[in-house]
């Protein structure tokens, strides 16, 4: 169902549709409930729509979530900043870990980052609240863009075009947002049209070839 019709207070997944592809994030509600609530609610409100990944460091991480695009903006659903939720059993042990960006202890707002490689030096300093469940190739593509001296993308603004909430219905069945059905239907229609065009072209070519030979004789 669309994000605006979300009824779940703890959606297990948030999907970010970016200019480089879809990134689906699994949220760790049991470990970081306030952080997950902040991220999911901001996504539900469309807060991240149009935001860019303003800081990209190859083989380290990509950072986004700032509506100003400067790295100095963004606010949480709690007003301004909110405390860390650090757990010793959650580590920046590999690529695809999503954590809150901050300027020091207990300064979480709306900005987040996704790791491109292990980053154990961040353990205990940033709240880990999820992982990339699908779309790691999109994350990697973002991590490969050319950057300037300030780690910002040089010529291409890598942006979030849409964010959606993924839920489970009462029977435990995965609920796909309505817009996803539309996308699938459009893709199917396009594929059918392409196949029909190809078949018509083949038939025309065969007819021209056959009748062309007959006329020559």
N, C-alpha and C positions, 0 to 999 in steps of 0.2 A: 504494500500500500504506500501511497505517497507520504513523505515526511510530515506534511501538514496534518495528516489524519492519524498520526501515530498515537496508539493507546497504551503502549508498553512503557513502563517507567524505567525498565532496564533493557533496552535493546542490545542484543549481543554483538551486533555488527553495525558499523557506520561506513558507508561507501562514499569516497570522494572521486567524482568524475573530473579528471584533469585533462589538460591539453595534450598530455602524453599517454592517456589511458586511464582506466579505472583502477583505483586502489581501495581494496576492501579491508577494513580494520576490525579485528576482534578485540573487544574491550574486556579488561580484567576488573570486573565489578567487585569481586571478592577482595581484591587487594587494594584498589584505589577507587572507592565508591564516589567520593566527592569529585575527583578528577574526571572519572568516566561520565558522571552526571553533567559536569560542565561541558565536556567535549560533545556529548550526545545532544545536549540541549542547544548549544551553539549551532551544531549541524542542523538540527530540526528547524531552527529559526532562519536558516540560510545565511548565517553570519559569515561563513567561509566562502560563499559564492563570490567569485571575482577576485579573491585574494591570490597572491602569487607566492611561489617559493622564492623568497628574497635572499636566502643564503644557501649556497650549494658548495660543499667541499668534497671533492672527489675522494672516494675510498674512505669517507668518514660519515657524512650525514647530509640530509636535505632539510631545510627549516622553512616553515610557513606559519599561517594562521594570524598574520598581522594585517588588518584591513588597510593600514597606511602604507604597507610595503616597504617600510623603512627599518624594521626590526626594533622600533622603539614604541610601537603602539599595541593596541589590543587590550580588552578587559574581559573579566570572567562574568559568569552569570550571578556571582555573589557580590558584585559591585565593583571591585577593583582587583586586588590580589587575594590569593587564598593559600593556606599552608600546604607543605609537601606531604606526600604519603609514601614514605620510603620503606621498602621491605628488603631485608637481607637476602631473601631467597629469589628475588628478581634481579637479574643482572643484564647488562648490555653485552651479552655474550656472542652476538652475531648480527647479521644484517636483518632488517625488518622489524626491529624493536622501535616502538613509538613512545616517546617521553615528552614531558613538558619542558619547554625552554624557559629559562629564568635568568634573573640578574643577581641571584644569590638565594639563600635559604628563604623559603616561604614567600616567594614573589611570583607565583604562578598566575597567569592571565589567560590568554587565548592561544598563545604561540606554542607550537610543538615541533618536534623534529623526528625524523625516521633514520635509523642508522643504516649505513651501507656496508659496514664491517664491524667486527668486535670493537667495543670502546669501553673497556673495563674502568678506565680512569674517570668515567662519569658515574660509576656506581656510588650510591649514597648521596649524590648531589642533585639528581634529577628524578622526578617521579615517573616511573615506568607504569603505563596504564593500558598497554595493549601490544598487539603485534600485527604485522601485515599477513592476513589470511589468504589473500589472493591479490594479484597485481604487482608482484615484486619486480616484474620486468619493466613496468611503468616507472617504478621507483628508480631502478637502475638507469633507465633512459634519462630521467631527470638529472641523475648524478653525473651524467657524462657531458652535459652541455658546457659550452665555453663560459668562463666567468671572468669578471674584472678583478682589480686589485682588492676590492672589498668583498669578494666571494659572491657577488650578485651576478645573475645571468646577463651575458653581454648584449645579445641582440634579441633573444626570444624570451618573452615573459611567460614562464611556466606557471599556469594559473589553474585554480580550482573553478570549474565551470558550473558544477552542481554537486550538492551533497544530499545523500538519502539515508534514511533509517531502515535497516533490515530487521524484521521481527520473526517470531515464531507464533503460529496460531495455537488455539487451545488443544489441537490434536498433535502438536509437535511438528507440524509441517511448515517448511520454510515458505514465508510469504514474500513474493517478489513485487517490488513497486510497480504500479500501473505503467509508468513510463517505460519500464523494461519490456513489458508486453508489446507496447507500441513499437519499440525499436526492433524487437524480434519479428513482428509482423511486417514492418517496412523492409527488413533485410530479406525475408522470405519472398515478398513480392518482387523485389529487385532481382533476386536470383531466378525466379520464375520467368520474369521478363527477359533476362539475359539468355536463359536457355531457349526460350521461344525464338528470340532473334537469331540465335546461332542455328537452330533447326531450319528456320526459314532461309537463311543464307546458304546453308548446305544444300537444301532442296533446289534453290535457284541455280546454284553452281552446277549441280548435277544435270538439271534440265538444260541449261545453256550448253553444257558439254555434250550431252546426248544429241540434242536437236541441232547443235552446231555441226556435228559430224555428219548427220543425215543430210543437211542442206548442202554441205560441201560435195557430197557424192552425187 
